[in-house]
Amino acid sequence: MNDETLTGNTTTGTHRIELDEPRCVAAGQCVMVAPDVFDQRDEDGVAVILDETPGEAVLDDVREAVAVCPAAALRLVAL
């Protein structure tokens, strides 16, 4: 389940990804689902967002990554 909320921000993308880093359990599910958008730090496996405002082409993958995150550490916010 993704958590989309409207904000007054304007950027080039239609959505922004937020990561609650302390909640991340380094499971890597987001990386497996959307490797162009997420990566993991080598030292501890915590998720890293490669593109905070992804394009429409990968939004379905990002939504899935948010949904499968076992720690609910990811959020997709509509801009």
All heavy atoms as a GROMACS GRO file, in nm:
protein
  580
    1MET      N    1   0.084  -0.117   0.000
    1MET     CA    2   0.000   0.000   0.000
    1MET      C    3   0.088   0.123   0.000
    1MET      O    4   0.176   0.138   0.084
    1MET     CB    5  -0.090  -0.003   0.124
    1MET     CG    6  -0.172   0.123   0.137
    1MET     SD    7  -0.234   0.140   0.303
    1MET     CE    8  -0.401   0.102   0.278
    2ASN      N    9   0.069   0.212  -0.095
    2ASN     CA   10   0.150   0.332  -0.098
    2ASN      C   11   0.078   0.446  -0.030
    2ASN      O   12  -0.043   0.452  -0.022
    2ASN     CB   13   0.193   0.368  -0.241
    2ASN     CG   14   0.074   0.384  -0.334
    2ASN    OD1   15  -0.039   0.371  -0.292
    2ASN    ND2   16   0.101   0.409  -0.459
    3ASP      N   17   0.154   0.541   0.022
    3ASP     CA   18   0.100   0.654   0.096
    3ASP      C   19   0.126   0.779   0.016
    3ASP      O   20   0.233   0.836   0.021
    3ASP     CB   21   0.170   0.660   0.232
    3ASP     CG   22   0.117   0.773   0.319
    3ASP    OD1   23   0.014   0.833   0.286
    3ASP    OD2   24   0.182   0.802   0.420
    4GLU      N   25   0.027   0.821  -0.062
    4GLU     CA   26   0.042   0.939  -0.146
    4GLU      C   27  -0.033   1.056  -0.085
    4GLU      O   28  -0.149   1.044  -0.047
    4GLU     CB   29  -0.011   0.912  -0.287
    4GLU     CG   30   0.065   0.806  -0.359
    4GLU     CD   31   0.015   0.783  -0.500
    4GLU    OE1   32  -0.079   0.849  -0.541
    4GLU    OE2   33   0.073   0.699  -0.566
    5THR      N   34   0.036   1.170  -0.074
    5THR     CA   35  -0.028   1.291  -0.024
    5THR      C   36   0.010   1.406  -0.113
    5THR      O   37   0.113   1.404  -0.179
    5THR     CB   38   0.020   1.321   0.121
    5THR    OG1   39   0.161   1.334   0.120
    5THR    CG2   40  -0.023   1.215   0.218
    6LEU      N   41  -0.075   1.506  -0.119
    6LEU     CA   42  -0.048   1.622  -0.203
    6LEU      C   43   0.030   1.726  -0.125
    6LEU      O   44   0.007   1.747  -0.007
    6LEU     CB   45  -0.180   1.685  -0.252
    6LEU     CG   46  -0.262   1.598  -0.346
    6LEU    CD1   47  -0.395   1.666  -0.374
    6LEU    CD2   48  -0.188   1.574  -0.475
    7THR      N   49   0.122   1.792  -0.192
    7THR     CA   50   0.197   1.901  -0.131
    7THR      C   51   0.198   2.019  -0.226
    7THR      O   52   0.157   2.007  -0.341
    7THR     CB   53   0.344   1.860  -0.102
    7THR    OG1   54   0.411   1.843  -0.227
    7THR    CG2   55   0.352   1.734  -0.020
    8GLY      N   56   0.249   2.132  -0.183
    8GLY     CA   57   0.256   2.249  -0.267
    8GLY      C   58   0.388   2.260  -0.341
    8GLY      O   59   0.413   2.359  -0.409
    9ASN      N   60   0.475   2.160  -0.333
    9ASN     CA   61   0.606   2.164  -0.399
    9ASN      C   62   0.592   2.148  -0.549
    9ASN      O   63   0.502   2.080  -0.597
    9ASN     CB   64   0.696   2.052  -0.346
    9ASN     CG   65   0.727   2.068  -0.200
    9ASN    OD1   66   0.711   2.176  -0.144
    9ASN    ND2   67   0.768   1.962  -0.136
   10THR      N   68   0.684   2.208  -0.622
   10THR     CA   69   0.687   2.189  -0.767
   10THR      C   70   0.827   2.144  -0.807
   10THR      O   71   0.926   2.205  -0.769
   10THR     CB   72   0.652   2.317  -0.844
   10THR    OG1   73   0.739   2.421  -0.803
   10THR    CG2   74   0.508   2.358  -0.818
   11THR      N   75   0.834   2.032  -0.877
   11THR     CA   76   0.960   1.981  -0.930
   11THR      C   77   0.930   1.926  -1.068
   11THR      O   78   0.818   1.932  -1.116
   11THR     CB   79   1.019   1.869  -0.841
   11THR    OG1   80   0.932   1.758  -0.844
   11THR    CG2   81   1.039   1.915  -0.698
   12THR      N   82   1.030   1.867  -1.131
   12THR     CA   83   1.010   1.813  -1.265
   12THR      C   84   0.931   1.684  -1.263
   12THR      O   85   0.862   1.653  -1.358
   12THR     CB   86   1.146   1.789  -1.334
   12THR    OG1   87   1.224   1.703  -1.251
   12THR    CG2   88   1.218   1.919  -1.357
   13GLY      N   89   0.938   1.605  -1.156
   13GLY     CA   90   0.863   1.480  -1.146
   13GLY      C   91   0.724   1.504  -1.089
   13GLY      O   92   0.691   1.612  -1.042
   14THR      N   93   0.642   1.401  -1.093
   14THR     CA   94   0.508   1.413  -1.038
   14THR      C   95   0.499   1.358  -0.896
   14THR      O   96   0.400   1.379  -0.828
   14THR     CB   97   0.406   1.337  -1.126
   14THR    OG1   98   0.442   1.200  -1.130
   14THR    CG2   99   0.402   1.396  -1.266
   15HIS      N  100   0.604   1.286  -0.854
   15HIS     CA  101   0.608   1.225  -0.721
   15HIS      C  102   0.748   1.237  -0.662
   15HIS      O  103   0.845   1.249  -0.736
   15HIS     CB  104   0.572   1.077  -0.729
   15HIS     CG  105   0.430   1.052  -0.765
   15HIS    ND1  106   0.383   1.065  -0.893
   15HIS    CD2  107   0.324   1.016  -0.690
   15HIS    CE1  108   0.255   1.037  -0.895
   15HIS    NE2  109   0.217   1.008  -0.773
   16ARG      N  110   0.753   1.229  -0.531
   16ARG     CA  111   0.882   1.229  -0.460
   16ARG      C  112   0.884   1.106  -0.370
   16ARG      O  113   0.785   1.074  -0.304
   16ARG     CB  114   0.896   1.356  -0.376
   16ARG     CG  115   1.029   1.364  -0.302
   16ARG     CD  116   1.041   1.489  -0.215
   16ARG     NE  117   0.953   1.479  -0.100
   16ARG     CZ  118   0.847   1.556  -0.078
   16ARG    NH1  119   0.814   1.650  -0.163
   16ARG    NH2  120   0.772   1.540   0.030
   17ILE      N  121   0.998   1.041  -0.365
   17ILE     CA  122   1.016   0.925  -0.277
   17ILE      C  123   1.081   0.972  -0.148
   17ILE      O  124   1.178   1.046  -0.150
   17ILE     CB  125   1.106   0.818  -0.342
   17ILE    CG1  126   1.050   0.774  -0.476
   17ILE    CG2  127   1.124   0.699  -0.248
   17ILE    CD1  128   1.148   0.694  -0.558
   18GLU      N  129   1.026   0.925  -0.037
   18GLU     CA  130   1.085   0.954   0.094
   18GLU      C  131   1.126   0.822   0.159
   18GLU      O  132   1.056   0.723   0.148
   18GLU     CB  133   0.984   1.027   0.182
   18GLU     CG  134   0.948   1.163   0.128
   18GLU     CD  135   0.844   1.235   0.213
   18GLU    OE1  136   0.786   1.172   0.305
   18GLU    OE2  137   0.820   1.353   0.186
   19LEU      N  138   1.241   0.825   0.225
   19LEU     CA  139   1.294   0.708   0.295
   19LEU      C  140   1.313   0.743   0.441
   19LEU      O  141   1.381   0.840   0.475
   19LEU     CB  142   1.429   0.667   0.234
   19LEU     CG  143   1.510   0.563   0.310
   19LEU    CD1  144   1.438   0.429   0.315
   19LEU    CD2  145   1.649   0.548   0.248
   20ASP      N  146   1.253   0.664   0.528
   20ASP     CA  147   1.275   0.676   0.672
   20ASP      C  148   1.391   0.583   0.705
   20ASP      O  149   1.373   0.466   0.738
   20ASP     CB  150   1.148   0.637   0.747
   20ASP     CG  151   1.158   0.660   0.897
   20ASP    OD1  152   1.270   0.689   0.946
   20ASP    OD2  153   1.055   0.648   0.964
   21GLU      N  154   1.511   0.636   0.690
   21GLU     CA  155   1.633   0.554   0.698
   21GLU      C  156   1.644   0.472   0.826
   21GLU      O  157   1.683   0.355   0.820
   21GLU     CB  158   1.755   0.646   0.680
   21GLU     CG  159   1.876   0.573   0.635
   21GLU     CD  160   1.990   0.666   0.601
   21GLU    OE1  161   1.980   0.741   0.502
   21GLU    OE2  162   2.090   0.664   0.676
   22PRO      N  163   1.612   0.526   0.944
   22PRO     CA  164   1.622   0.444   1.066
   22PRO      C  165   1.530   0.322   1.066
   22PRO      O  166   1.558   0.223   1.133
   22PRO     CB  167   1.583   0.541   1.178
   22PRO     CG  168   1.610   0.676   1.123
   22PRO     CD  169   1.582   0.666   0.976
   23ARG      N  170   1.422   0.326   0.990
   23ARG     CA  171   1.329   0.212   0.984
   23ARG      C  172   1.377   0.103   0.888
   23ARG      O  173   1.334  -0.012   0.898
   23ARG     CB  174   1.191   0.258   0.937
   23ARG     CG  175   1.118   0.340   1.039
   23ARG     CD  176   0.981   0.372   0.991
   23ARG     NE  177   0.896   0.254   1.012
   23ARG     CZ  178   0.766   0.257   1.016
   23ARG    NH1  179   0.703   0.370   0.999
   23ARG    NH2  180   0.697   0.148   1.036
   24CYS      N  181   1.463   0.137   0.794
   24CYS     CA  182   1.508   0.043   0.692
   24CYS      C  183   1.579  -0.076   0.758
   24CYS      O  184   1.669  -0.059   0.839
   24CYS     CB  185   1.601   0.112   0.593
   24CYS     SG  186   1.661   0.003   0.461
   25VAL      N  187   1.537  -0.198   0.717
   25VAL     CA  188   1.597  -0.320   0.772
   25VAL      C  189   1.692  -0.387   0.672
   25VAL      O  190   1.734  -0.500   0.693
   25VAL     CB  191   1.490  -0.420   0.820
   25VAL    CG1  192   1.411  -0.362   0.936
   25VAL    CG2  193   1.399  -0.461   0.706
   26ALA      N  194   1.724  -0.318   0.564
   26ALA     CA  195   1.822  -0.365   0.466
   26ALA      C  196   1.783  -0.495   0.398
   26ALA      O  197   1.868  -0.576   0.363
   26ALA     CB  198   1.961  -0.374   0.529
   27ALA      N  199   1.654  -0.516   0.377
   27ALA     CA  200   1.607  -0.638   0.312
   27ALA      C  201   1.633  -0.637   0.161
   27ALA      O  202   1.643  -0.742   0.099
   27ALA     CB  203   1.457  -0.658   0.338
   28GLY      N  204   1.644  -0.520   0.101
   28GLY     CA  205   1.676  -0.510  -0.041
   28GLY      C  206   1.559  -0.532  -0.135
   28GLY      O  207   1.579  -0.541  -0.256
   29GLN      N  208   1.438  -0.540  -0.083
   29GLN     CA  209   1.322  -0.562  -0.169
   29GLN      C  210   1.304  -0.448  -0.269
   29GLN      O  211   1.271  -0.471  -0.385
   29GLN     CB  212   1.195  -0.578  -0.084
   29GLN     CG  213   1.198  -0.696   0.010
   29GLN     CD  214   1.207  -0.828  -0.066
   29GLN    OE1  215   1.134  -0.853  -0.160
   29GLN    NE2  216   1.300  -0.911  -0.024
   30CYS      N  217   1.327  -0.325  -0.225
   30CYS     CA  218   1.311  -0.210  -0.314
   30CYS      C  219   1.409  -0.216  -0.430
   30CYS      O  220   1.374  -0.184  -0.544
   30CYS     CB  221   1.326  -0.079  -0.237
   30CYS     SG  222   1.483  -0.059  -0.148
   31VAL      N  223   1.530  -0.260  -0.403
   31VAL     CA  224   1.633  -0.270  -0.507
   31VAL      C  225   1.597  -0.377  -0.609
   31VAL      O  226   1.615  -0.358  -0.729
   31VAL     CB  227   1.772  -0.300  -0.444
   31VAL    CG1  228   1.878  -0.312  -0.552
   31VAL    CG2  229   1.810  -0.191  -0.344
   32MET      N  230   1.542  -0.488  -0.561
   32MET     CA  231   1.503  -0.595  -0.654
   32MET      C  232   1.387  -0.552  -0.744
   32MET      O  233   1.382  -0.589  -0.860
   32MET     CB  234   1.467  -0.721  -0.576
   32MET     CG  235   1.589  -0.788  -0.516
   32MET     SD  236   1.556  -0.951  -0.448
   32MET     CE  237   1.472  -0.910  -0.298
   33VAL      N  238   1.295  -0.473  -0.690
   33VAL     CA  239   1.178  -0.431  -0.767
   33VAL      C  240   1.209  -0.314  -0.859
   33VAL      O  241   1.160  -0.308  -0.972
   33VAL     CB  242   1.062  -0.395  -0.670
   33VAL    CG1  243   0.946  -0.333  -0.745
   33VAL    CG2  244   1.017  -0.518  -0.595
   34ALA      N  245   1.288  -0.218  -0.812
   34ALA     CA  246   1.316  -0.096  -0.890
   34ALA      C  247   1.465  -0.060  -0.882
   34ALA      O  248   1.504   0.038  -0.818
   34ALA     CB  249   1.230   0.019  -0.838
   35PRO      N  250   1.551  -0.139  -0.949
   35PRO     CA  251   1.695  -0.117  -0.938
   35PRO      C  252   1.745   0.014  -0.999
   35PRO      O  253   1.855   0.059  -0.966
   35PRO     CB  254   1.754  -0.237  -1.011
   35PRO     CG  255   1.648  -0.282  -1.104
   35PRO     CD  256   1.518  -0.252  -1.034
   36ASP      N  257   1.666   0.077  -1.084
   36ASP     CA  258   1.706   0.206  -1.141
   36ASP      C  259   1.678   0.321  -1.045
   36ASP      O  260   1.725   0.432  -1.066
   36ASP     CB  261   1.632   0.232  -1.273
   36ASP     CG  262   1.675   0.136  -1.382
   36ASP    OD1  263   1.788   0.084  -1.375
   36ASP    OD2  264   1.595   0.112  -1.474
   37VAL      N  265   1.601   0.294  -0.941
   37VAL     CA  266   1.560   0.399  -0.848
   37VAL      C  267   1.623   0.381  -0.710
   37VAL      O  268   1.648   0.478  -0.641
   37VAL     CB  269   1.405   0.402  -0.836
   37VAL    CG1  270   1.359   0.510  -0.740
   37VAL    CG2  271   1.341   0.420  -0.973
   38PHE      N  272   1.650   0.255  -0.672
   38PHE     CA  273   1.703   0.225  -0.539
   38PHE      C  274   1.833   0.147  -0.547
   38PHE      O  275   1.856   0.072  -0.639
   38PHE     CB  276   1.602   0.142  -0.458
   38PHE     CG  277   1.470   0.210  -0.437
   38PHE    CD1  278   1.362   0.177  -0.517
   38PHE    CD2  279   1.455   0.306  -0.340
   38PHE    CE1  280   1.239   0.239  -0.499
   38PHE    CE2  281   1.333   0.369  -0.321
   38PHE     CZ  282   1.224   0.335  -0.401
   39ASP      N  283   1.915   0.166  -0.444
   39ASP     CA  284   2.037   0.088  -0.426
   39ASP      C  285   2.052   0.066  -0.276
   39ASP      O  286   1.967   0.111  -0.198
   39ASP     CB  287   2.157   0.162  -0.484
   39ASP     CG  288   2.276   0.072  -0.513
   39ASP    OD1  289   2.270  -0.048  -0.477
   39ASP    OD2  290   2.375   0.120  -0.569
   40GLN      N  291   2.160  -0.001  -0.236
   40GLN     CA  292   2.188  -0.023  -0.095
   40GLN      C  293   2.331   0.016  -0.065
   40GLN      O  294   2.420  -0.004  -0.147
   40GLN     CB  295   2.169  -0.171  -0.058
   40GLN     CG  296   2.025  -0.214  -0.058
   40GLN     CD  297   2.014  -0.363  -0.027
   40GLN    OE1  298   2.031  -0.444  -0.116
   40GLN    NE2  299   1.984  -0.395   0.098
   41ARG      N  300   2.351   0.073   0.055
   41ARG     CA  301   2.487   0.107   0.097
   41ARG      C  302   2.565  -0.020   0.121
   41ARG      O  303   2.512  -0.118   0.176
   41ARG     CB  304   2.485   0.190   0.226
   41ARG     CG  305   2.428   0.327   0.208
   41ARG     CD  306   2.452   0.416   0.328
   41ARG     NE  307   2.402   0.362   0.452
   41ARG     CZ  308   2.329   0.430   0.540
   41ARG    NH1  309   2.298   0.555   0.517
   41ARG    NH2  310   2.290   0.372   0.651
   42ASP      N  311   2.691  -0.020   0.079
   42ASP     CA  312   2.776  -0.138   0.096
   42ASP      C  313   2.800  -0.173   0.243
   42ASP      O  314   2.802  -0.290   0.279
   42ASP     CB  315   2.911  -0.117   0.028
   42ASP     CG  316   2.901  -0.116  -0.124
   42ASP    OD1  317   2.804  -0.176  -0.177
   42ASP    OD2  318   2.988  -0.055  -0.188
   43GLU      N  319   2.818  -0.072   0.326
   43GLU     CA  320   2.858  -0.098   0.464
   43GLU      C  321   2.747  -0.158   0.552
   43GLU      O  322   2.775  -0.235   0.643
   43GLU     CB  323   2.915   0.028   0.532
   43GLU     CG  324   2.820   0.145   0.542
   43GLU     CD  325   2.820   0.237   0.421
   43GLU    OE1  326   2.880   0.204   0.318
   43GLU    OE2  327   2.757   0.343   0.431
   44ASP      N  328   2.620  -0.124   0.526
   44ASP     CA  329   2.514  -0.176   0.614
   44ASP      C  330   2.388  -0.220   0.540
   44ASP      O  331   2.294  -0.269   0.603
   44ASP     CB  332   2.478  -0.072   0.721
   44ASP     CG  333   2.431   0.060   0.662
   44ASP    OD1  334   2.413   0.071   0.539
   44ASP    OD2  335   2.411   0.154   0.742
   45GLY      N  336   2.384  -0.205   0.410
   45GLY     CA  337   2.270  -0.251   0.331
   45GLY      C  338   2.148  -0.161   0.334
   45GLY      O  339   2.046  -0.193   0.273
   46VAL      N  340   2.155  -0.050   0.404
   46VAL     CA  341   2.042   0.042   0.411
   46VAL      C  342   2.014   0.098   0.272
   46VAL      O  343   2.106   0.126   0.194
   46VAL     CB  344   2.069   0.155   0.513
   46VAL    CG1  345   1.966   0.266   0.505
   46VAL    CG2  346   2.073   0.098   0.654
   47ALA      N  347   1.887   0.114   0.242
   47ALA     CA  348   1.845   0.163   0.110
   47ALA      C  349   1.896   0.304   0.082
   47ALA      O  350   1.913   0.386   0.173
   47ALA     CB  351   1.693   0.162   0.100
   48VAL      N  352   1.920   0.330  -0.047
   48VAL     CA  353   1.961   0.460  -0.097
   48VAL      C  354   1.869   0.491  -0.214
   48VAL      O  355   1.845   0.406  -0.299
   48VAL     CB  356   2.108   0.458  -0.145
   48VAL    CG1  357   2.146   0.589  -0.209
   48VAL    CG2  358   2.201   0.423  -0.032
   49ILE      N  359   1.817   0.612  -0.218
   49ILE     CA  360   1.732   0.654  -0.329
   49ILE      C  361   1.822   0.718  -0.435
   49ILE      O  362   1.891   0.815  -0.409
   49ILE     CB  363   1.626   0.755  -0.283
   49ILE    CG1  364   1.537   0.692  -0.176
   49ILE    CG2  365   1.541   0.802  -0.402
   49ILE    CD1  366   1.444   0.791  -0.109
   50LEU      N  367   1.820   0.661  -0.554
   50LEU     CA  368   1.902   0.712  -0.664
   50LEU      C  369   1.832   0.826  -0.739
   50LEU      O  370   1.898   0.910  -0.798
   50LEU     CB  371   1.933   0.599  -0.764
   50LEU     CG  372   2.008   0.479  -0.706
   50LEU    CD1  373   2.020   0.371  -0.812
   50LEU    CD2  374   2.144   0.522  -0.653
   51ASP      N  375   1.699   0.825  -0.738
   51ASP     CA  376   1.621   0.927  -0.808
   51ASP      C  377   1.500   0.961  -0.722
   51ASP      O  378   1.402   0.888  -0.721
   51ASP     CB  379   1.578   0.874  -0.945
   51ASP     CG  380   1.504   0.977  -1.028
   51ASP    OD1  381   1.483   1.091  -0.981
   51ASP    OD2  382   1.467   0.944  -1.142
   52GLU      N  383   1.507   1.073  -0.650
   52GLU     CA  384   1.401   1.110  -0.557
   52GLU      C  385   1.271   1.150  -0.626
   52GLU      O  386   1.165   1.144  -0.565
   52GLU     CB  387   1.447   1.222  -0.465
   52GLU     CG  388   1.550   1.177  -0.364
   52GLU     CD  389   1.588   1.286  -0.266
   52GLU    OE1  390   1.535   1.399  -0.276
   52GLU    OE2  391   1.672   1.258  -0.180
   53THR      N  392   1.278   1.194  -0.751
   53THR     CA  393   1.158   1.231  -0.826
   53THR      C  394   1.156   1.153  -0.957
   53THR      O  395   1.185   1.206  -1.064
   53THR     CB  396   1.153   1.383  -0.852
   53THR    OG1  397   1.273   1.423  -0.918
   53THR    CG2  398   1.134   1.463  -0.724
   54PRO      N  399   1.121   1.025  -0.948
   54PRO     CA  400   1.126   0.938  -1.067
   54PRO      C  401   1.021   0.975  -1.171
   54PRO      O  402   0.916   1.030  -1.137
   54PRO     CB  403   1.100   0.800  -1.009
   54PRO     CG  404   1.016   0.826  -0.888
   54PRO     CD  405   1.069   0.956  -0.832
   55GLY      N  406   1.050   0.941  -1.294
   55GLY     CA  407   0.958   0.967  -1.404
   55GLY      C  408   0.844   0.867  -1.408
   55GLY      O  409   0.846   0.763  -1.340
   56GLU      N  410   0.746   0.898  -1.489
   56GLU     CA  411   0.627   0.814  -1.503
   56GLU      C  412   0.662   0.670  -1.543
   56GLU      O  413   0.593   0.577  -1.504
   56GLU     CB  414   0.533   0.873  -1.608
   56GLU     CG  415   0.465   1.001  -1.564
   56GLU     CD  416   0.364   0.979  -1.452
   56GLU    OE1  417   0.296   0.874  -1.452
   56GLU    OE2  418   0.353   1.067  -1.366
   57ALA      N  419   0.768   0.652  -1.619
   57ALA     CA  420   0.804   0.519  -1.670
   57ALA      C  421   0.833   0.419  -1.559
   57ALA      O  422   0.815   0.299  -1.578
   57ALA     CB  423   0.925   0.530  -1.763
   58VAL      N  424   0.877   0.465  -1.442
   58VAL     CA  425   0.912   0.373  -1.333
   58VAL      C  426   0.819   0.384  -1.212
   58VAL      O  427   0.841   0.316  -1.112
   58VAL     CB  428   1.059   0.393  -1.288
   58VAL    CG1  429   1.155   0.355  -1.398
   58VAL    CG2  430   1.083   0.534  -1.238
   59LEU      N  431   0.716   0.465  -1.221
   59LEU     CA  432   0.629   0.486  -1.105
   59LEU      C  433   0.560   0.357  -1.059
   59LEU      O  434   0.543   0.336  -0.938
   59LEU     CB  435   0.525   0.593  -1.132
   59LEU     CG  436   0.570   0.736  -1.104
   59LEU    CD1  437   0.456   0.834  -1.129
   59LEU    CD2  438   0.626   0.753  -0.965
   60ASP      N  439   0.520   0.271  -1.150
   60ASP     CA  440   0.458   0.145  -1.108
   60ASP      C  441   0.557   0.060  -1.028
   60ASP      O  442   0.519   0.000  -0.927
   60ASP     CB  443   0.406   0.066  -1.228
   60ASP     CG  444   0.279   0.125  -1.286
   60ASP    OD1  445   0.211   0.204  -1.216
   60ASP    OD2  446   0.246   0.093  -1.402
   61ASP      N  447   0.683   0.057  -1.072
   61ASP     CA  448   0.785  -0.016  -0.997
   61ASP      C  449   0.808   0.046  -0.859
   61ASP      O  450   0.824  -0.026  -0.761
   61ASP     CB  451   0.917  -0.020  -1.074
   61ASP     CG  452   0.911  -0.108  -1.198
   61ASP    OD1  453   0.818  -0.190  -1.209
   61ASP    OD2  454   1.000  -0.093  -1.284
   62VAL      N  455   0.809   0.178  -0.853
   62VAL     CA  456   0.828   0.246  -0.725
   62VAL      C  457   0.711   0.216  -0.632
   62VAL      O  458   0.731   0.188  -0.513
   62VAL     CB  459   0.847   0.398  -0.744
   62VAL    CG1  460   0.847   0.470  -0.610
   62VAL    CG2  461   0.975   0.427  -0.821
   63ARG      N  462   0.591   0.220  -0.684
   63ARG     CA  463   0.473   0.187  -0.601
   63ARG      C  464   0.485   0.045  -0.545
   63ARG      O  465   0.453   0.020  -0.429
   63ARG     CB  466   0.345   0.202  -0.682
   63ARG     CG  467   0.306   0.346  -0.706
   63ARG     CD  468   0.171   0.356  -0.777
   63ARG     NE  469   0.135   0.494  -0.797
   63ARG     CZ  470   0.150   0.561  -0.912
   63ARG    NH1  471   0.199   0.499  -1.018
   63ARG    NH2  472   0.117   0.687  -0.920
   64GLU      N  473   0.531  -0.047  -0.629
   64GLU     CA  474   0.548  -0.185  -0.582
   64GLU      C  475   0.657  -0.192  -0.475
   64GLU      O  476   0.642  -0.263  -0.375
   64GLU     CB  477   0.583  -0.278  -0.698
   64GLU     CG  478   0.592  -0.422  -0.657
   64GLU     CD  479   0.620  -0.518  -0.771
   64GLU    OE1  480   0.611  -0.479  -0.888
   64GLU    OE2  481   0.652  -0.635  -0.740
   65ALA      N  482   0.767  -0.119  -0.495
   65ALA     CA  483   0.875  -0.117  -0.396
   65ALA      C  484   0.825  -0.066  -0.262
   65ALA      O  485   0.859  -0.121  -0.157
   65ALA     CB  486   0.992  -0.033  -0.446
   66VAL      N  487   0.744   0.038  -0.265
   66VAL     CA  488   0.685   0.092  -0.142
   66VAL      C  489   0.598  -0.014  -0.076
   66VAL      O  490   0.603  -0.035   0.045
   66VAL     CB  491   0.605   0.221  -0.172
   66VAL    CG1  492   0.522   0.263  -0.051
   66VAL    CG2  493   0.698   0.333  -0.216
   67ALA      N  494   0.520  -0.084  -0.156
   67ALA     CA  495   0.428  -0.184  -0.104
   67ALA      C  496   0.499  -0.305  -0.043
   67ALA      O  497   0.451  -0.361   0.056
   67ALA     CB  498   0.333  -0.231  -0.215
   68VAL      N  499   0.612  -0.346  -0.100
   68VAL     CA  500   0.680  -0.467  -0.051
   68VAL      C  501   0.784  -0.440   0.057
   68VAL      O  502   0.839  -0.534   0.112
   68VAL     CB  503   0.744  -0.548  -0.166
   68VAL    CG1  504   0.641  -0.590  -0.267
   68VAL    CG2  505   0.859  -0.473  -0.231
   69CYS      N  506   0.810  -0.315   0.089
   69CYS     CA  507   0.909  -0.283   0.193
   69CYS      C  508   0.863  -0.342   0.326
   69CYS      O  509   0.759  -0.302   0.380
   69CYS     CB  510   0.927  -0.132   0.205
   69CYS     SG  511   1.042  -0.085   0.336
   70PRO      N  512   0.938  -0.438   0.382
   70PRO     CA  513   0.895  -0.505   0.504
   70PRO      C  514   0.894  -0.414   0.628
   70PRO      O  515   0.827  -0.443   0.726
   70PRO     CB  516   0.995  -0.618   0.522
   70PRO     CG  517   1.115  -0.575   0.446
   70PRO     CD  518   1.066  -0.490   0.333
   71ALA      N  519   0.966  -0.303   0.622
   71ALA     CA  520   0.972  -0.212   0.736
   71ALA      C  521   0.886  -0.087   0.716
   71ALA      O  522   0.884   0.002   0.802
   71ALA     CB  523   1.117  -0.169   0.760
   72ALA      N  524   0.817  -0.078   0.603
   72ALA     CA  525   0.737   0.040   0.569
   72ALA      C  526   0.821   0.167   0.579
   72ALA      O  527   0.778   0.270   0.632
   72ALA     CB  528   0.612   0.048   0.657
   73ALA      N  529   0.944   0.159   0.530
   73ALA     CA  530   1.037   0.271   0.538
   73ALA      C  531   1.028   0.365   0.418
   73ALA      O  532   1.092   0.469   0.417
   73ALA     CB  533   1.180   0.219   0.551
   74LEU      N  534   0.952   0.327   0.316
   74LEU     CA  535   0.941   0.408   0.196
   74LEU      C  536   0.803   0.470   0.186
   74LEU      O  537   0.703   0.410   0.225
   74LEU     CB  538   0.965   0.322   0.072
   74LEU     CG  539   1.105   0.265   0.057
   74LEU    CD1  540   1.108   0.164  -0.057
   74LEU    CD2  541   1.206   0.376   0.035
   75ARG      N  542   0.799   0.588   0.125
   75ARG     CA  543   0.674   0.658   0.103
   75ARG      C  544   0.680   0.729  -0.032
   75ARG      O  545   0.784   0.787  -0.065
   75ARG     CB  546   0.654   0.758   0.215
   75ARG     CG  547   0.513   0.808   0.229
   75ARG     CD  548   0.504   0.888   0.353
   75ARG     NE  549   0.492   1.027   0.312
   75ARG     CZ  550   0.444   1.123   0.386
   75ARG    NH1  551   0.410   1.100   0.509
   75ARG    NH2  552   0.435   1.244   0.340
   76LEU      N  553   0.573   0.724  -0.107
   76LEU     CA  554   0.564   0.794  -0.235
   76LEU      C  555   0.466   0.909  -0.217
   76LEU      O  556   0.350   0.888  -0.182
   76LEU     CB  557   0.517   0.700  -0.344
   76LEU     CG  558   0.514   0.756  -0.486
   76LEU    CD1  559   0.653   0.798  -0.531
   76LEU    CD2  560   0.456   0.654  -0.582
   77VAL      N  561   0.514   1.031  -0.238
   77VAL     CA  562   0.435   1.151  -0.215
   77VAL      C  563   0.407   1.219  -0.348
   77VAL      O  564   0.500   1.249  -0.424
   77VAL     CB  565   0.510   1.248  -0.123
   77VAL    CG1  566   0.428   1.373  -0.098
   77VAL    CG2  567   0.547   1.180   0.009
   78ALA      N  568   0.280   1.240  -0.379
   78ALA     CA  569   0.242   1.313  -0.501
   78ALA      C  570   0.275   1.461  -0.484
   78ALA      O  571   0.250   1.518  -0.379
   78ALA     CB  572   0.094   1.293  -0.530
   79LEU      N  573   0.331   1.520  -0.587
   79LEU     CA  574   0.365   1.663  -0.582
   79LEU      C  575   0.257   1.747  -0.647
   79LEU      O  576   0.184   1.704  -0.731
   79LEU     CB  577   0.498   1.689  -0.653
   79LEU     CG  578   0.617   1.614  -0.596
   79LEU    CD1  579   0.740   1.640  -0.680
   79LEU    CD2  580   0.642   1.659  -0.453
   0.00000   0.00000   0.00000
